[in-house]
Amino acid sequence: MKQNVYEYAYELKREKQHRNSRIFIIIVSIVLFLSLFFSLILFPVLVRSDSMETDISKNGTVFVTPLSRTPQRGDIIFLGRSDNYNPSVFMKIVNTITGFFTAQQYHFGDNKKISGKPCVRRVLALPGDSIYMKDYVLYIKPKNENNYLTEFEIVKKPYSVKIYSVPAEWDGIGSISSFTEKTLNENEYFVLADNRIESSDSRIWGAVNSKQIKGKVIMQYFPFTKIHFF
């Protein structure tokens, strides 16, 4: 029996609508999966500065897991924004997709101010520790211990810091080389940048509260030639 041309056209149209619906559902499912995965399991962060360049490349991208928010000495952590910048849901979705396919090199609608920006820093002192700094090196006396040790003696994970001479009159950010003894309160962590000369950290902000910690850095995955785990 010969098929009516109008019925045939209707079936094509209906098949096209079904195909478009399936494509739309797949796209929405992928976006929702990526959004949930990056919110709950693992999310990428672009490190624009050289504050941690001994371990993390400038403009390198790292993976952070929000599942680990109680850091140990030597861990590199991700600290959230402190300037109340909050993009719309639409911009979050756009940046999730764009960031995923560009290794976080491109974002839209981001606040370009340095102040308040999220950052990564190394945890060196834990709640209850007593600390002081001399010549850019942190000395730590753990809670219930009697003696001070340098950060390099007490932290089990090996790392390097960048320290170099600066003019006496130089007043650049992060140039605090020494401070007197202080003791951290409950839920307080003292964090430092590996670049001790030109970076801001707990020397300027003070100790960070555990609520500011958004996750632990576990891997640098970009540039691809410098992939490594922490």
N, C-alpha and C positions, 0 to 999 in steps of 0.2 A: 504493500500500500504506500502510495506516494505521500511524503510528509508535506504538510502545509508550510509554505515559506514563512508565514507569520508565527506559527508554532516554533519553527526552527530558530527564528530570530529571538523569540522570547526565551527559549532554552539557552541560547548563547549569552543573552543578557543576564539570566539568572546564574549561570555558571561563572560569569565574570564577577558578579556581585559576591558569590560565595568565595571565589578566589581572593578577592580584595579583602573580604572579612577575615579570611584565614591569615593573610599577610599582616593585617592590622593587629590581630590577636597575638601573632608571633612577635611582632615588634614591641607591643606593650608588655608582653611577658618577659622579653629580654631586658627591657628597661627596668621593670620592677625587680627582676632577679639581680641585675647589676647594682641597683640602688640598695637593696636589702643586703647583698653580699658586702658591698663597700661600707655600709653603715654598721654591720654587726660582726663581720669576720675579718676583713682585710681591706685597707684603702690606701691609695697612693698619695704621696705628698711630694711636691716639688720644693727642693731646698735651693733658694736663689742666692744665698750668701755663701761666703767662704768661712763661716764661723766654725764649721766642723770639718774643714777640708782635709785634715789628716786622715779622716775616715770616710767622709761623704763629700763627693765632688761638688763644686759650685755649679748650680743649675742641674744637679743630679736629681734623680727621682727615687724615692724609697718606698717600701711597703711598711705600713704601720698596722698592728693588730690592736683593736680596742679591747680584746679579751684579756689583755695583761695590763692592768693599771696600778699594780703594786710593784714598783721597780726595785731592783737590787743595785748595789754599788757598781758603777761602771756601765749600767744600761743607758742607752740613748733613748730618750722619750720625746713624744710629740706633745707640745703645749698648745692649747687652743687659743683662739683670739681673745684679746682683752679690751677690744674697742667697740663691742656690741654690734659689729657689722653682721648682718643677717640677710643673705640673698633670698629672693623669692623661691618658691618651690619650682617654678618653671626654670629659673636660672640654675638651680641645683641639678635638675635633670639634664639640661643642656651641657653643663660643665662636667657632669658625670660621664656623658657619652663622649664629648670632645676630649676630655682628659684621658679617657681610657685609650683612645686611638692615637693620641699624640704624646704619650708618656708624660702627661701633665704639663707639657710645654706651653699650651694655650688655654686660656680661660676668658670668659666674657663677664663684664660687669664687676670685676674684682676691684676692691679698694686698694689703691697703689701706695698708700701711706705706709711708711715703715713702722710707725708706732702702732702697737696693738696687733701686729701681724702674728700669725701662728709661727712657731719655730721648733727646731729640734735642739736639745741640749743633753749633756751627759750628767747623770745623777752621781754625786760623789759622797754626799752626807745624808744620813737617814734620820728620822725622828728620834730625838733624845741625844744625838751626837753633839759633842762640843768641837768647835772648829776655830781656826785662825789661819790667816794667810801671810806668807812672807815671800817676797820676790816672785810673785805669781804662782807659787806652789801652795796648795791647800794642805794643812795639817789637821788630822782628824783623831779625836779620842772617842771611840764608840761608847754608847751608853753602858754603864757598869764596868768600864775599863779604867785603868789608872794612867796609861801612857799614851802620848800622842805619836802617831805615825804619819809619814807623808802619804799623800793620795796614792802614789805609785807602789808603796809598800802594802797598803791595805786593800786596794782594789785588785781583784784576782784577774780581771780581764786586761790584757796589755793594750795600751793606747799611747799615742804621742800627743804632745801639745806644741803649739807654735808660740815661741817667746823670742822677742828680739828687742834690741835697744831702741829707745825713742828719745827725742830731745827732752830736756828737763821741763821746758815750758809747754810741751805738748799736752793738750787737754782733751784728746780724742776719747770717744766712747769706749768703755771697757778698759781704760788705762789704770784702774785701781790695782796696785801690785801687792798691797798689804792691808790687813785690818786686824783689830784686836779680837780676843776670844769672845765667842758667843755660843749659846746653846740653842739647838732647834727644839721647837715645841712639838706636841703631838700632831701628826699629819703634815708636818713640814719637811720639805726636801730641799737640799742646797744643790743647785745645778750650775754647771759652768760650760762655757764654750771651749773647744780645743784651741781656738785662736784666742789667746788670753789678752791680746793687745787691742784688737779692733772690734770686739763683740760685746754686746750687752748680755747680762746674765744675772744670777742672784747677787752678785756684787753691787748691782745697781737696783734691781727690783726688790731684793730681799728673798728669803726662802719662798718657794712656791707651795701652795696648798695641794693636797692630793686631788682635790676637785678640778684643778686646772690640767691635770694629766689626762690626755685623751687616748693614749696608747703607747706601745713600745715599738720602736723601730727594729725590724727583724732582717731587712734585706735592702740593699741598693740594687735596682734592676736597670737603671739608665744613668749614664751611657752603657750600652751593652758590653763594651770592652772592659768595664770596671764592675761587673756584677760580683757581689759577694754578700755573705750572710754575717750577721752580728751575733 
